[in-house]
């Protein structure tokens, strides 16, 4: 009869699917990235997706000011309400344009 016990030291099982060389860097970043930095990253990504021109932004600006006065906060880019989301996109669009102009004058 065979022994019902198995010597686990003799079993070779490779449980590592792959080695991620970026894991250590990710762990460092995940500890040092604040919500403010994540918001900047999100806005930068959103700025590349937003389709808006200056004329639309000019029309939305008074509505954004009214929204801020009414709700005591800026519009949220993740809002369910389309008009609030569009106003938030306008803010990102305007901030992105401001950063580009600043970079051109400094560089």
C-alpha positions in Angstrom: 0.0 0.0 0.0 1.1 3.5 -0.8 1.6 6.0 2.1 -1.4 8.3 2.5 0.9 11.1 3.4 2.8 13.3 0.8 6.0 15.1 1.5 5.2 18.7 0.5 8.9 19.6 0.3 9.2 17.3 -2.7 6.3 18.9 -4.6 7.3 21.6 -7.1 4.4 24.0 -7.8 5.2 27.3 -9.5 2.5 29.7 -8.3 4.2 32.8 -9.7 2.5 33.6 -13.0 4.9 36.4 -13.9 7.2 38.9 -12.3 6.1 42.5 -12.6 9.2 44.8 -12.8 7.0 47.9 -12.1 5.5 46.5 -8.9 8.0 48.2 -6.6 7.6 51.5 -8.4 3.8 51.2 -8.3 3.9 50.5 -4.6 6.0 53.6 -4.0 3.7 55.8 -6.2 0.6 54.4 -4.5 1.9 55.5 -1.2 2.9 59.0 -2.3 0.1 59.9 -4.7 -2.5 62.1 -3.1 -6.1 62.7 -4.1 -5.0 66.1 -5.5 -2.4 64.5 -7.8 -5.0 61.9 -8.9 -7.4 64.7 -9.7 -4.7 66.5 -11.8 -4.0 63.2 -13.7 -7.8 62.7 -14.3 -8.2 66.3 -15.6 -5.2 65.8 -17.9 -6.7 62.7 -19.4 -10.1 64.2 -19.7 -8.7 67.3 -21.4 -7.6 65.1 -24.3 -11.1 63.7 -24.7 -13.1 66.9 -24.4 -14.4 68.3 -27.7 -15.1 72.0 -27.0 -14.3 75.3 -28.6 -13.9 78.7 -27.0 -17.3 79.9 -28.1 -19.1 77.1 -26.2 -16.8 77.7 -23.1 -17.8 81.4 -23.2 -21.5 80.5 -23.2 -21.0 78.0 -20.4 -19.0 80.3 -18.1 -22.0 82.2 -16.6 -23.8 78.9 -16.0 -20.7 77.6 -14.2 -20.6 80.7 -12.0 -24.3 80.3 -11.2 -23.8 76.6 -10.4 -20.9 77.4 -8.0 -23.0 80.1 -6.2 -26.0 77.7 -6.0 -24.2 74.5 -4.9 -21.1 76.0 -3.2 -18.9 73.6 -5.2 -17.5 73.3 -8.7 -19.3 71.0 -11.2 -18.2 67.3 -11.0 -16.7 65.7 -14.1 -18.2 62.4 -13.0 -21.7 63.7 -12.5 -24.7 61.8 -13.8 -26.4 65.0 -14.9 -25.2 65.8 -18.4 -25.2 69.6 -17.9 -23.1 69.5 -14.8 -20.6 67.1 -16.5 -20.4 69.5 -19.4 -19.7 72.5 -17.2 -17.0 70.5 -15.5 -15.5 69.6 -18.9 -15.6 73.3 -19.7 -13.5 74.1 -16.5 -11.0 71.4 -17.5 -10.9 72.8 -21.1 -10.3 76.4 -19.8 -7.6 75.2 -17.3 -5.9 73.2 -20.0 -5.8 76.3 -22.3 -4.5 78.4 -19.5 -1.7 75.9 -18.8 -0.8 75.8 -22.5 -0.6 79.6 -22.8 1.5 79.7 -19.6 3.9 77.1 -21.0 4.3 79.0 -24.2 5.2 82.2 -22.4 7.6 80.5 -20.1 9.2 78.2 -22.7 
